[in-house]
């Protein structure tokens, strides 16, 4: 299942790093971060808990860009 999230990130390089970090998280099949649209599209693995997966995505992305935001709602 794919889900789109609005994000707030300041630079394209950080957006690319966030995308790569998210792809490495268990439960994420794929992730695309579009800096220009300020959007993250995550495809979840079958049977994964989306809330738990996104909590991990947010945690890892905050390590890259502490003031970046991923709006989960």
PDB file of N, H, CA, C and O in Angstrom:
ATOM      1  N   UNK A   1       0.835  -1.173   0.000  1.00  0.00           N
ATOM      2  CA  UNK A   1       0.000   0.000   0.000  1.00  0.00           C
ATOM      3  C   UNK A   1       0.885   1.243   0.000  1.00  0.00           C
ATOM      4  O   UNK A   1       1.872   1.310   0.733  1.00  0.00           O
ATOM      5  N   UNK A   2       0.530   2.216  -0.817  1.00  0.00           N
ATOM      6  H   UNK A   2      -0.271   2.161  -1.412  1.00  0.00           H
ATOM      7  CA  UNK A   2       1.256   3.484  -0.876  1.00  0.00           C
ATOM      8  C   UNK A   2       0.496   4.553  -0.114  1.00  0.00           C
ATOM      9  O   UNK A   2      -0.735   4.580  -0.092  1.00  0.00           O
ATOM     10  N   UNK A   3       1.261   5.428   0.506  1.00  0.00           N
ATOM     11  H   UNK A   3       2.261   5.406   0.488  1.00  0.00           H
ATOM     12  CA  UNK A   3       0.657   6.562   1.206  1.00  0.00           C
ATOM     13  C   UNK A   3       1.541   7.778   0.988  1.00  0.00           C
ATOM     14  O   UNK A   3       2.768   7.675   0.987  1.00  0.00           O
ATOM     15  N   UNK A   4       0.915   8.917   0.806  1.00  0.00           N
ATOM     16  H   UNK A   4      -0.082   9.000   0.807  1.00  0.00           H
ATOM     17  CA  UNK A   4       1.620  10.166   0.566  1.00  0.00           C
ATOM     18  C   UNK A   4       1.575  11.025   1.827  1.00  0.00           C
ATOM     19  O   UNK A   4       0.541  11.124   2.487  1.00  0.00           O
ATOM     20  N   UNK A   5       2.706  11.640   2.150  1.00  0.00           N
ATOM     21  H   UNK A   5       3.546  11.559   1.614  1.00  0.00           H
ATOM     22  CA  UNK A   5       2.819  12.501   3.321  1.00  0.00           C
ATOM     23  C   UNK A   5       3.382  13.857   2.907  1.00  0.00           C
ATOM     24  O   UNK A   5       4.302  13.937   2.093  1.00  0.00           O
ATOM     25  N   UNK A   6       2.829  14.899   3.467  1.00  0.00           N
ATOM     26  H   UNK A   6       2.082  14.834   4.129  1.00  0.00           H
ATOM     27  CA  UNK A   6       3.373  16.240   3.257  1.00  0.00           C
ATOM     28  C   UNK A   6       4.589  16.385   4.162  1.00  0.00           C
ATOM     29  O   UNK A   6       4.564  15.973   5.322  1.00  0.00           O
ATOM     30  N   UNK A   7       5.648  16.972   3.624  1.00  0.00           N
ATOM     31  H   UNK A   7       5.668  17.306   2.681  1.00  0.00           H
ATOM     32  CA  UNK A   7       6.876  17.162   4.396  1.00  0.00           C
ATOM     33  C   UNK A   7       7.288  18.627   4.326  1.00  0.00           C
ATOM     34  O   UNK A   7       6.782  19.399   3.511  1.00  0.00           O
ATOM     35  N   UNK A   8       8.206  18.981   5.189  1.00  0.00           N
ATOM     36  H   UNK A   8       8.617  18.355   5.851  1.00  0.00           H
ATOM     37  CA  UNK A   8       8.805  20.311   5.169  1.00  0.00           C
ATOM     38  C   UNK A   8      10.300  20.112   5.372  1.00  0.00           C
ATOM     39  O   UNK A   8      10.757  19.842   6.483  1.00  0.00           O
ATOM     40  N   UNK A   9      11.058  20.249   4.281  1.00  0.00           N
ATOM     41  H   UNK A   9      10.686  20.468   3.379  1.00  0.00           H
ATOM     42  CA  UNK A   9      12.502  20.074   4.323  1.00  0.00           C
ATOM     43  C   UNK A   9      13.130  21.213   3.524  1.00  0.00           C
ATOM     44  O   UNK A   9      12.588  21.637   2.503  1.00  0.00           O
ATOM     45  N   UNK A  10      14.284  21.707   4.000  1.00  0.00           N
ATOM     46  H   UNK A  10      14.724  21.363   4.829  1.00  0.00           H
ATOM     47  CA  UNK A  10      14.872  22.927   3.460  1.00  0.00           C
ATOM     48  C   UNK A  10      15.763  22.766   2.243  1.00  0.00           C
ATOM     49  O   UNK A  10      15.941  23.720   1.486  1.00  0.00           O
ATOM     50  N   UNK A  11      16.329  21.582   2.032  1.00  0.00           N
ATOM     51  H   UNK A  11      16.184  20.807   2.647  1.00  0.00           H
ATOM     52  CA  UNK A  11      17.241  21.460   0.883  1.00  0.00           C
ATOM     53  C   UNK A  11      17.062  20.121   0.184  1.00  0.00           C
ATOM     54  O   UNK A  11      16.644  19.132   0.786  1.00  0.00           O
ATOM     55  N   UNK A  12      17.391  20.119  -1.102  1.00  0.00           N
ATOM     56  H   UNK A  12      17.731  20.923  -1.591  1.00  0.00           H
ATOM     57  CA  UNK A  12      17.229  18.918  -1.916  1.00  0.00           C
ATOM     58  C   UNK A  12      18.170  17.809  -1.474  1.00  0.00           C
ATOM     59  O   UNK A  12      17.811  16.634  -1.538  1.00  0.00           O
ATOM     60  N   UNK A  13      19.362  18.161  -1.029  1.00  0.00           N
ATOM     61  H   UNK A  13      19.655  19.115  -0.977  1.00  0.00           H
ATOM     62  CA  UNK A  13      20.317  17.145  -0.581  1.00  0.00           C
ATOM     63  C   UNK A  13      19.784  16.413   0.647  1.00  0.00           C
ATOM     64  O   UNK A  13      19.906  15.192   0.749  1.00  0.00           O
ATOM     65  N   UNK A  14      19.198  17.154   1.569  1.00  0.00           N
ATOM     66  H   UNK A  14      19.099  18.145   1.486  1.00  0.00           H
ATOM     67  CA  UNK A  14      18.619  16.531   2.764  1.00  0.00           C
ATOM     68  C   UNK A  14      17.427  15.653   2.379  1.00  0.00           C
ATOM     69  O   UNK A  14      17.240  14.579   2.951  1.00  0.00           O
ATOM     70  N   UNK A  15      16.634  16.094   1.429  1.00  0.00           N
ATOM     71  H   UNK A  15      16.786  16.966   0.964  1.00  0.00           H
ATOM     72  CA  UNK A  15      15.491  15.304   0.967  1.00  0.00           C
ATOM     73  C   UNK A  15      15.968  13.967   0.395  1.00  0.00           C
ATOM     74  O   UNK A  15      15.356  12.929   0.645  1.00  0.00           O
ATOM     75  N   UNK A  16      17.053  13.993  -0.366  1.00  0.00           N
ATOM     76  H   UNK A  16      17.551  14.836  -0.569  1.00  0.00           H
ATOM     77  CA  UNK A  16      17.606  12.762  -0.938  1.00  0.00           C
ATOM     78  C   UNK A  16      18.126  11.832   0.161  1.00  0.00           C
ATOM     79  O   UNK A  16      17.950  10.615   0.086  1.00  0.00           O
ATOM     80  N   UNK A  17      18.758  12.402   1.168  1.00  0.00           N
ATOM     81  H   UNK A  17      18.901  13.390   1.228  1.00  0.00           H
ATOM     82  CA  UNK A  17      19.254  11.598   2.294  1.00  0.00           C
ATOM     83  C   UNK A  17      18.093  10.992   3.077  1.00  0.00           C
ATOM     84  O   UNK A  17      18.175   9.850   3.528  1.00  0.00           O
ATOM     85  N   UNK A  18      17.015  11.756   3.238  1.00  0.00           N
ATOM     86  H   UNK A  18      16.948  12.684   2.872  1.00  0.00           H
ATOM     87  CA  UNK A  18      15.829  11.249   3.933  1.00  0.00           C
ATOM     88  C   UNK A  18      15.224  10.080   3.160  1.00  0.00           C
ATOM     89  O   UNK A  18      14.813   9.081   3.751  1.00  0.00           O
ATOM     90  N   UNK A  19      15.172  10.213   1.838  1.00  0.00           N
ATOM     91  H   UNK A  19      15.505  11.024   1.358  1.00  0.00           H
ATOM     92  CA  UNK A  19      14.640   9.139   0.994  1.00  0.00           C
ATOM     93  C   UNK A  19      15.464   7.863   1.169  1.00  0.00           C
ATOM     94  O   UNK A  19      14.907   6.781   1.354  1.00  0.00           O
ATOM     95  N   UNK A  20      16.774   7.992   1.111  1.00  0.00           N
ATOM     96  H   UNK A  20      17.226   8.871   0.961  1.00  0.00           H
ATOM     97  CA  UNK A  20      17.648   6.823   1.254  1.00  0.00           C
ATOM     98  C   UNK A  20      17.518   6.190   2.633  1.00  0.00           C
ATOM     99  O   UNK A  20      17.520   4.965   2.751  1.00  0.00           O
ATOM    100  N   UNK A  21      17.405   7.004   3.671  1.00  0.00           N
ATOM    101  H   UNK A  21      17.404   7.999   3.574  1.00  0.00           H
ATOM    102  CA  UNK A  21      17.250   6.481   5.027  1.00  0.00           C
ATOM    103  C   UNK A  21      15.932   5.727   5.171  1.00  0.00           C
ATOM    104  O   UNK A  21      15.891   4.657   5.778  1.00  0.00           O
ATOM    105  N   UNK A  22      14.862   6.278   4.618  1.00  0.00           N
ATOM    106  H   UNK A  22      14.895   7.147   4.125  1.00  0.00           H
ATOM    107  CA  UNK A  22      13.543   5.647   4.728  1.00  0.00           C
ATOM    108  C   UNK A  22      13.516   4.298   4.014  1.00  0.00           C
ATOM    109  O   UNK A  22      12.871   3.359   4.482  1.00  0.00           O
ATOM    110  N   UNK A  23      14.211   4.200   2.887  1.00  0.00           N
ATOM    111  H   UNK A  23      14.734   4.963   2.507  1.00  0.00           H
ATOM    112  CA  UNK A  23      14.230   2.951   2.116  1.00  0.00           C
ATOM    113  C   UNK A  23      14.855   1.802   2.902  1.00  0.00           C
ATOM    114  O   UNK A  23      14.569   0.639   2.616  1.00  0.00           O
ATOM    115  N   UNK A  24      15.695   2.102   3.878  1.00  0.00           N
ATOM    116  H   UNK A  24      15.927   3.047   4.110  1.00  0.00           H
ATOM    117  CA  UNK A  24      16.401   1.079   4.644  1.00  0.00           C
ATOM    118  C   UNK A  24      15.605   0.552   5.842  1.00  0.00           C
ATOM    119  O   UNK A  24      16.032  -0.397   6.500  1.00  0.00           O
ATOM    120  N   UNK A  25      14.471   1.153   6.120  1.00  0.00           N
ATOM    121  H   UNK A  25      14.124   1.923   5.585  1.00  0.00           H
ATOM    122  CA  UNK A  25      13.684   0.786   7.301  1.00  0.00           C
ATOM    123  C   UNK A  25      12.812  -0.429   7.003  1.00  0.00           C
ATOM    124  O   UNK A  25      12.169  -0.513   5.957  1.00  0.00           O
ATOM    125  N   UNK A  26      12.807  -1.364   7.945  1.00  0.00           N
ATOM    126  H   UNK A  26      13.330  -1.295   8.795  1.00  0.00           H
ATOM    127  CA  UNK A  26      11.951  -2.551   7.812  1.00  0.00           C
ATOM    128  C   UNK A  26      10.501  -2.113   7.684  1.00  0.00           C
ATOM    129  O   UNK A  26      10.028  -1.258   8.432  1.00  0.00           O
ATOM    130  N   UNK A  27       9.806  -2.706   6.730  1.00  0.00           N
ATOM    131  H   UNK A  27      10.190  -3.401   6.122  1.00  0.00           H
ATOM    132  CA  UNK A  27       8.405  -2.374   6.492  1.00  0.00           C
ATOM    133  C   UNK A  27       8.211  -1.392   5.352  1.00  0.00           C
ATOM    134  O   UNK A  27       7.080  -1.159   4.925  1.00  0.00           O
ATOM    135  N   UNK A  28       9.305  -0.807   4.847  1.00  0.00           N
ATOM    136  H   UNK A  28      10.223  -0.996   5.194  1.00  0.00           H
ATOM    137  CA  UNK A  28       9.227   0.116   3.712  1.00  0.00           C
ATOM    138  C   UNK A  28       9.713  -0.622   2.463  1.00  0.00           C
ATOM    139  O   UNK A  28      10.865  -1.049   2.395  1.00  0.00           O
ATOM    140  N   UNK A  29       8.829  -0.765   1.481  1.00  0.00           N
ATOM    141  H   UNK A  29       7.893  -0.418   1.536  1.00  0.00           H
ATOM    142  CA  UNK A  29       9.222  -1.374   0.207  1.00  0.00           C
ATOM    143  C   UNK A  29       9.902  -0.351  -0.689  1.00  0.00           C
ATOM    144  O   UNK A  29      10.886  -0.656  -1.362  1.00  0.00           O
ATOM    145  N   UNK A  30       9.368   0.868  -0.692  1.00  0.00           N
ATOM    146  H   UNK A  30       8.569   1.117  -0.145  1.00  0.00           H
ATOM    147  CA  UNK A  30       9.986   1.938  -1.476  1.00  0.00           C
ATOM    148  C   UNK A  30       9.588   3.286  -0.893  1.00  0.00           C
ATOM    149  O   UNK A  30       8.592   3.416  -0.180  1.00  0.00           O
ATOM    150  N   UNK A  31      10.406   4.288  -1.222  1.00  0.00           N
ATOM    151  H   UNK A  31      11.215   4.182  -1.800  1.00  0.00           H
ATOM    152  CA  UNK A  31      10.133   5.639  -0.758  1.00  0.00           C
ATOM    153  C   UNK A  31      10.639   6.612  -1.806  1.00  0.00           C
ATOM    154  O   UNK A  31      11.738   6.456  -2.337  1.00  0.00           O
ATOM    155  N   UNK A  32       9.836   7.607  -2.097  1.00  0.00           N
ATOM    156  H   UNK A  32       8.942   7.734  -1.666  1.00  0.00           H
ATOM    157  CA  UNK A  32      10.222   8.676  -3.013  1.00  0.00           C
ATOM    158  C   UNK A  32       9.960   9.992  -2.297  1.00  0.00           C
ATOM    159  O   UNK A  32       8.859  10.234  -1.804  1.00  0.00           O
ATOM    160  N   UNK A  33      10.981  10.838  -2.245  1.00  0.00           N
ATOM    161  H   UNK A  33      11.876  10.641  -2.646  1.00  0.00           H
ATOM    162  CA  UNK A  33      10.835  12.166  -1.670  1.00  0.00           C
ATOM    163  C   UNK A  33      10.985  13.178  -2.792  1.00  0.00           C
ATOM    164  O   UNK A  33      12.007  13.215  -3.477  1.00  0.00           O
ATOM    165  N   UNK A  34       9.961  13.996  -2.973  1.00  0.00           N
ATOM    166  H   UNK A  34       9.130  13.965  -2.417  1.00  0.00           H
ATOM    167  CA  UNK A  34       9.992  15.037  -3.987  1.00  0.00           C
ATOM    168  C   UNK A  34      10.186  16.372  -3.275  1.00  0.00           C
ATOM    169  O   UNK A  34       9.271  16.889  -2.633  1.00  0.00           O
ATOM    170  N   UNK A  35      11.390  16.918  -3.401  1.00  0.00           N
ATOM    171  H   UNK A  35      12.132  16.498  -3.923  1.00  0.00           H
ATOM    172  CA  UNK A  35      11.716  18.168  -2.720  1.00  0.00           C
ATOM    173  C   UNK A  35      10.861  19.325  -3.229  1.00  0.00           C
ATOM    174  O   UNK A  35      10.379  20.136  -2.437  1.00  0.00           O
ATOM    175  N   UNK A  36      10.672  19.405  -4.528  1.00  0.00           N
ATOM    176  H   UNK A  36      11.063  18.747  -5.171  1.00  0.00           H
ATOM    177  CA  UNK A  36       9.916  20.525  -5.105  1.00  0.00           C
ATOM    178  C   UNK A  36       8.459  20.540  -4.647  1.00  0.00           C
ATOM    179  O   UNK A  36       7.896  21.605  -4.395  1.00  0.00           O
ATOM    180  N   UNK A  37       7.861  19.377  -4.540  1.00  0.00           N
ATOM    181  H   UNK A  37       8.318  18.512  -4.744  1.00  0.00           H
ATOM    182  CA  UNK A  37       6.458  19.290  -4.102  1.00  0.00           C
ATOM    183  C   UNK A  37       6.325  19.155  -2.595  1.00  0.00           C
ATOM    184  O   UNK A  37       5.220  19.210  -2.056  1.00  0.00           O
ATOM    185  N   UNK A  38       7.477  18.973  -1.900  1.00  0.00           N
ATOM    186  H   UNK A  38       8.375  18.928  -2.338  1.00  0.00           H
ATOM    187  CA  UNK A  38       7.472  18.769  -0.449  1.00  0.00           C
ATOM    188  C   UNK A  38       6.553  17.601  -0.092  1.00  0.00           C
ATOM    189  O   UNK A  38       5.634  17.723   0.717  1.00  0.00           O
ATOM    190  N   UNK A  39       6.844  16.451  -0.735  1.00  0.00           N
ATOM    191  H   UNK A  39       7.591  16.351  -1.392  1.00  0.00           H
ATOM    192  CA  UNK A  39       6.003  15.272  -0.558  1.00  0.00           C
ATOM    193  C   UNK A  39       6.871  14.020  -0.438  1.00  0.00           C
ATOM    194  O   UNK A  39       7.887  13.885  -1.119  1.00  0.00           O
ATOM    195  N   UNK A  40       6.455  13.116   0.431  1.00  0.00           N
ATOM    196  H   UNK A  40       5.629  13.226   0.984  1.00  0.00           H
ATOM    197  CA  UNK A  40       7.085  11.803   0.582  1.00  0.00           C
ATOM    198  C   UNK A  40       6.031  10.749   0.298  1.00  0.00           C
ATOM    199  O   UNK A  40       4.951  10.763   0.887  1.00  0.00           O
ATOM    200  N   UNK A  41       6.353   9.835  -0.608  1.00  0.00           N
ATOM    201  H   UNK A  41       7.231   9.824  -1.087  1.00  0.00           H
ATOM    202  CA  UNK A  41       5.449   8.740  -0.930  1.00  0.00           C
ATOM    203  C   UNK A  41       6.118   7.454  -0.462  1.00  0.00           C
ATOM    204  O   UNK A  41       7.208   7.105  -0.915  1.00  0.00           O
ATOM    205  N   UNK A  42       5.460   6.765   0.439  1.00  0.00           N
ATOM    206  H   UNK A  42       4.574   7.048   0.807  1.00  0.00           H
ATOM    207  CA  UNK A  42       5.998   5.545   1.031  1.00  0.00           C
ATOM    208  C   UNK A  42       5.119   4.375   0.614  1.00  0.00           C
ATOM    209  O   UNK A  42       3.895   4.426   0.733  1.00  0.00           O
ATOM    210  N   UNK A  43       5.772   3.309   0.118  1.00  0.00           N
ATOM    211  H   UNK A  43       6.767   3.268   0.022  1.00  0.00           H
ATOM    212  CA  UNK A  43       5.066   2.064  -0.153  1.00  0.00           C
ATOM    213  C   UNK A  43       5.453   1.085   0.945  1.00  0.00           C
ATOM    214  O   UNK A  43       6.628   0.775   1.140  1.00  0.00           O
ATOM    215  N   UNK A  44       4.446   0.609   1.653  1.00  0.00           N
ATOM    216  H   UNK A  44       3.492   0.861   1.495  1.00  0.00           H
ATOM    217  CA  UNK A  44       4.661  -0.266   2.799  1.00  0.00           C
ATOM    218  C   UNK A  44       4.660  -1.730   2.389  1.00  0.00           C
ATOM    219  O   UNK A  44       3.961  -2.123   1.455  1.00  0.00           O
ATOM    220  N   UNK A  45       5.447  -2.532   3.092  1.00  0.00           N
ATOM    221  H   UNK A  45       6.016  -2.213   3.850  1.00  0.00           H
ATOM    222  CA  UNK A  45       5.453  -3.980   2.882  1.00  0.00           C
ATOM    223  C   UNK A  45       4.125  -4.549   3.366  1.00  0.00           C
ATOM    224  O   UNK A  45       3.504  -4.014   4.285  1.00  0.00           O
ATOM    225  N   UNK A  46       3.705  -5.623   2.746  1.00  0.00           N
ATOM    226  H   UNK A  46       4.208  -6.058   2.000  1.00  0.00           H
ATOM    227  CA  UNK A  46       2.458  -6.278   3.156  1.00  0.00           C
ATOM    228  C   UNK A  46       2.535  -6.698   4.613  1.00  0.00           C
ATOM    229  O   UNK A  46       3.526  -7.283   5.051  1.00  0.00           O
ATOM    230  N   UNK A  47       1.486  -6.397   5.356  1.00  0.00           N
ATOM    231  H   UNK A  47       0.681  -5.923   5.000  1.00  0.00           H
ATOM    232  CA  UNK A  47       1.398  -6.807   6.749  1.00  0.00           C
ATOM    233  C   UNK A  47       2.138  -5.929   7.732  1.00  0.00           C
ATOM    234  O   UNK A  47       2.143  -6.211   8.931  1.00  0.00           O
ATOM    235  N   UNK A  48       2.763  -4.868   7.248  1.00  0.00           N
ATOM    236  H   UNK A  48       2.759  -4.639   6.274  1.00  0.00           H
ATOM    237  CA  UNK A  48       3.507  -4.005   8.174  1.00  0.00           C
ATOM    238  C   UNK A  48       2.557  -3.031   8.880  1.00  0.00           C
ATOM    239  O   UNK A  48       1.509  -2.668   8.346  1.00  0.00           O
ATOM    240  N   UNK A  49       2.937  -2.628  10.065  1.00  0.00           N
ATOM    241  H   UNK A  49       3.788  -2.923  10.499  1.00  0.00           H
ATOM    242  CA  UNK A  49       2.180  -1.654  10.851  1.00  0.00           C
ATOM    243  C   UNK A  49       2.623  -0.260  10.404  1.00  0.00           C
ATOM    244  O   UNK A  49       3.710   0.193  10.759  1.00  0.00           O
ATOM    245  N   UNK A  50       1.785   0.409   9.632  1.00  0.00           N
ATOM    246  H   UNK A  50       0.902   0.040   9.343  1.00  0.00           H
ATOM    247  CA  UNK A  50       2.164   1.705   9.044  1.00  0.00           C
ATOM    248  C   UNK A  50       2.551   2.734  10.096  1.00  0.00           C
ATOM    249  O   UNK A  50       3.496   3.497   9.895  1.00  0.00           O
ATOM    250  N   UNK A  51       1.837   2.766  11.213  1.00  0.00           N
ATOM    251  H   UNK A  51       1.069   2.146  11.376  1.00  0.00           H
ATOM    252  CA  UNK A  51       2.151   3.750  12.253  1.00  0.00           C
ATOM    253  C   UNK A  51       3.538   3.512  12.840  1.00  0.00           C
ATOM    254  O   UNK A  51       4.302   4.455  13.044  1.00  0.00           O
ATOM    255  N   UNK A  52       3.859   2.256  13.108  1.00  0.00           N
ATOM    256  H   UNK A  52       3.238   1.489  12.942  1.00  0.00           H
ATOM    257  CA  UNK A  52       5.173   1.918  13.666  1.00  0.00           C
ATOM    258  C   UNK A  52       6.277   2.197  12.652  1.00  0.00           C
ATOM    259  O   UNK A  52       7.336   2.717  13.001  1.00  0.00           O
ATOM    260  N   UNK A  53       6.020   1.848  11.403  1.00  0.00           N
ATOM    261  H   UNK A  53       5.159   1.426  11.119  1.00  0.00           H
ATOM    262  CA  UNK A  53       7.016   2.090  10.348  1.00  0.00           C
ATOM    263  C   UNK A  53       7.272   3.586  10.207  1.00  0.00           C
ATOM    264  O   UNK A  53       8.423   4.014  10.127  1.00  0.00           O
ATOM    265  N   UNK A  54       6.210   4.378  10.177  1.00  0.00           N
ATOM    266  H   UNK A  54       5.274   4.031  10.242  1.00  0.00           H
ATOM    267  CA  UNK A  54       6.387   5.825  10.003  1.00  0.00           C
ATOM    268  C   UNK A  54       7.037   6.468  11.223  1.00  0.00           C
ATOM    269  O   UNK A  54       7.740   7.469  11.085  1.00  0.00           O
ATOM    270  N   UNK A  55       6.820   5.919  12.401  1.00  0.00           N
ATOM    271  H   UNK A  55       6.249   5.106  12.513  1.00  0.00           H
ATOM    272  CA  UNK A  55       7.516   6.421  13.585  1.00  0.00           C
ATOM    273  C   UNK A  55       9.023   6.246  13.400  1.00  0.00           C
ATOM    274  O   UNK A  55       9.803   7.127  13.761  1.00  0.00           O
ATOM    275  N   UNK A  56       9.427   5.109  12.839  1.00  0.00           N
ATOM    276  H   UNK A  56       8.793   4.394  12.545  1.00  0.00           H
ATOM    277  CA  UNK A  56      10.843   4.867  12.558  1.00  0.00           C
ATOM    278  C   UNK A  56      11.359   5.766  11.445  1.00  0.00           C
ATOM    279  O   UNK A  56      12.490   6.247  11.510  1.00  0.00           O
ATOM    280  N   UNK A  57      10.540   5.995  10.426  1.00  0.00           N
ATOM    281  H   UNK A  57       9.621   5.603  10.374  1.00  0.00           H
ATOM    282  CA  UNK A  57      10.936   6.889   9.335  1.00  0.00           C
ATOM    283  C   UNK A  57      11.185   8.297   9.884  1.00  0.00           C
ATOM    284  O   UNK A  57      12.199   8.921   9.571  1.00  0.00           O
ATOM    285  N   UNK A  58      10.270   8.782  10.690  1.00  0.00           N
ATOM    286  H   UNK A  58       9.446   8.276  10.945  1.00  0.00           H
ATOM    287  CA  UNK A  58      10.426  10.122  11.276  1.00  0.00           C
ATOM    288  C   UNK A  58      11.686  10.189  12.120  1.00  0.00           C
ATOM    289  O   UNK A  58      12.443  11.156  12.033  1.00  0.00           O
ATOM    290  N   UNK A  59      11.916   9.168  12.936  1.00  0.00           N
ATOM    291  H   UNK A  59      11.301   8.383  13.006  1.00  0.00           H
ATOM    292  CA  UNK A  59      13.094   9.128  13.807  1.00  0.00           C
ATOM    293  C   UNK A  59      14.380   9.204  12.984  1.00  0.00           C
ATOM    294  O   UNK A  59      15.281   9.976  13.314  1.00  0.00           O
ATOM    295  N   UNK A  60      14.471   8.419  11.930  1.00  0.00           N
ATOM    296  H   UNK A  60      13.740   7.792  11.662  1.00  0.00           H
ATOM    297  CA  UNK A  60      15.684   8.409  11.101  1.00  0.00           C
ATOM    298  C   UNK A  60      15.844   9.710  10.319  1.00  0.00           C
ATOM    299  O   UNK A  60      16.961  10.202  10.158  1.00  0.00           O
ATOM    300  N   UNK A  61      14.750  10.263   9.838  1.00  0.00           N
ATOM    301  H   UNK A  61      13.843   9.863   9.969  1.00  0.00           H
ATOM    302  CA  UNK A  61      14.819  11.513   9.075  1.00  0.00           C
ATOM    303  C   UNK A  61      15.215  12.681   9.971  1.00  0.00           C
ATOM    304  O   UNK A  61      15.904  13.597   9.521  1.00  0.00           O
ATOM    305  N   UNK A  62      14.795  12.661  11.212  1.00  0.00           N
ATOM    306  H   UNK A  62      14.236  11.918  11.578  1.00  0.00           H
ATOM    307  CA  UNK A  62      15.174  13.721  12.156  1.00  0.00           C
ATOM    308  C   UNK A  62      16.675  13.688  12.441  1.00  0.00           C
ATOM    309  O   UNK A  62      17.265  14.722  12.755  1.00  0.00           O
ATOM    310  N   UNK A  63      17.293  12.521  12.334  1.00  0.00           N
ATOM    311  H   UNK A  63      16.813  11.681  12.079  1.00  0.00           H
ATOM    312  CA  UNK A  63      18.744  12.427  12.502  1.00  0.00           C
ATOM    313  C   UNK A  63      19.469  13.148  11.364  1.00  0.00           C
ATOM    314  O   UNK A  63      20.564  13.677  11.557  1.00  0.00           O
ATOM    315  N   UNK A  64      18.865  13.167  10.195  1.00  0.00           N
ATOM    316  H   UNK A  64      17.976  12.738  10.038  1.00  0.00           H
ATOM    317  CA  UNK A  64      19.468  13.798   9.024  1.00  0.00           C
ATOM    318  C   UNK A  64      19.232  15.300   9.039  1.00  0.00           C
ATOM    319  O   UNK A  64      20.155  16.087   8.831  1.00  0.00           O
ATOM    320  N   UNK A  65      18.003  15.683   9.285  1.00  0.00           N
ATOM    321  H   UNK A  65      17.253  15.044   9.455  1.00  0.00           H
ATOM    322  CA  UNK A  65      17.603  17.102   9.283  1.00  0.00           C
ATOM    323  C   UNK A  65      16.680  17.313  10.473  1.00  0.00           C
ATOM    324  O   UNK A  65      15.490  17.003  10.407  1.00  0.00           O
ATOM    325  N   UNK A  66      17.222  17.833  11.545  1.00  0.00           N
ATOM    326  H   UNK A  66      18.188  18.085  11.599  1.00  0.00           H
ATOM    327  CA  UNK A  66      16.469  17.915  12.805  1.00  0.00           C
ATOM    328  C   UNK A  66      15.230  18.795  12.716  1.00  0.00           C
ATOM    329  O   UNK A  66      14.270  18.577  13.455  1.00  0.00           O
ATOM    330  N   UNK A  67      15.231  19.786  11.825  1.00  0.00           N
ATOM    331  H   UNK A  67      16.011  19.962  11.224  1.00  0.00           H
ATOM    332  CA  UNK A  67      14.043  20.639  11.733  1.00  0.00           C
ATOM    333  C   UNK A  67      13.116  20.257  10.598  1.00  0.00           C
ATOM    334  O   UNK A  67      12.161  20.979  10.312  1.00  0.00           O
ATOM    335  N   UNK A  68      13.382  19.123   9.939  1.00  0.00           N
ATOM    336  H   UNK A  68      14.157  18.537  10.172  1.00  0.00           H
ATOM    337  CA  UNK A  68      12.479  18.628   8.907  1.00  0.00           C
ATOM    338  C   UNK A  68      11.216  18.093   9.563  1.00  0.00           C
ATOM    339  O   UNK A  68      11.256  17.581  10.682  1.00  0.00           O
ATOM    340  N   UNK A  69      10.110  18.211   8.871  1.00  0.00           N
ATOM    341  H   UNK A  69      10.078  18.627   7.962  1.00  0.00           H
ATOM    342  CA  UNK A  69       8.837  17.721   9.381  1.00  0.00           C
ATOM    343  C   UNK A  69       8.215  16.755   8.390  1.00  0.00           C
ATOM    344  O   UNK A  69       8.257  16.979   7.180  1.00  0.00           O
ATOM    345  N   UNK A  70       7.639  15.683   8.908  1.00  0.00           N
ATOM    346  H   UNK A  70       7.604  15.502   9.890  1.00  0.00           H
ATOM    347  CA  UNK A  70       6.821  14.769   8.127  1.00  0.00           C
ATOM    348  C   UNK A  70       5.446  14.780   8.796  1.00  0.00           C
ATOM    349  O   UNK A  70       5.291  14.352   9.940  1.00  0.00           O
ATOM    350  N   UNK A  71       4.470  15.271   8.069  1.00  0.00           N
ATOM    351  H   UNK A  71       4.596  15.619   7.139  1.00  0.00           H
ATOM    352  CA  UNK A  71       3.123  15.419   8.633  1.00  0.00           C
ATOM    353  C   UNK A  71       2.357  14.106   8.436  1.00  0.00           C
ATOM    354  O   UNK A  71       1.966  13.765   7.319  1.00  0.00           O
ATOM    355  N   UNK A  72       2.153  13.390   9.520  1.00  0.00           N
ATOM    356  H   UNK A  72       2.470  13.667  10.427  1.00  0.00           H
ATOM    357  CA  UNK A  72       1.541  12.076   9.459  1.00  0.00           C
ATOM    358  C   UNK A  72       0.025  12.112   9.378  1.00  0.00           C
ATOM    359  O   UNK A  72      -0.592  11.099   9.049  1.00  0.00           O
ATOM    360  N   UNK A  73      -0.576  13.219   9.662  1.00  0.00           N
ATOM    361  H   UNK A  73      -0.075  14.042   9.930  1.00  0.00           H
ATOM    362  CA  UNK A  73      -2.038  13.332   9.616  1.00  0.00           C
ATOM    363  C   UNK A  73      -2.462  14.239   8.501  1.00  0.00           C
ATOM    364  O   UNK A  73      -3.657  14.458   8.303  1.00  0.00           O
TER     365      UNK A  73
END
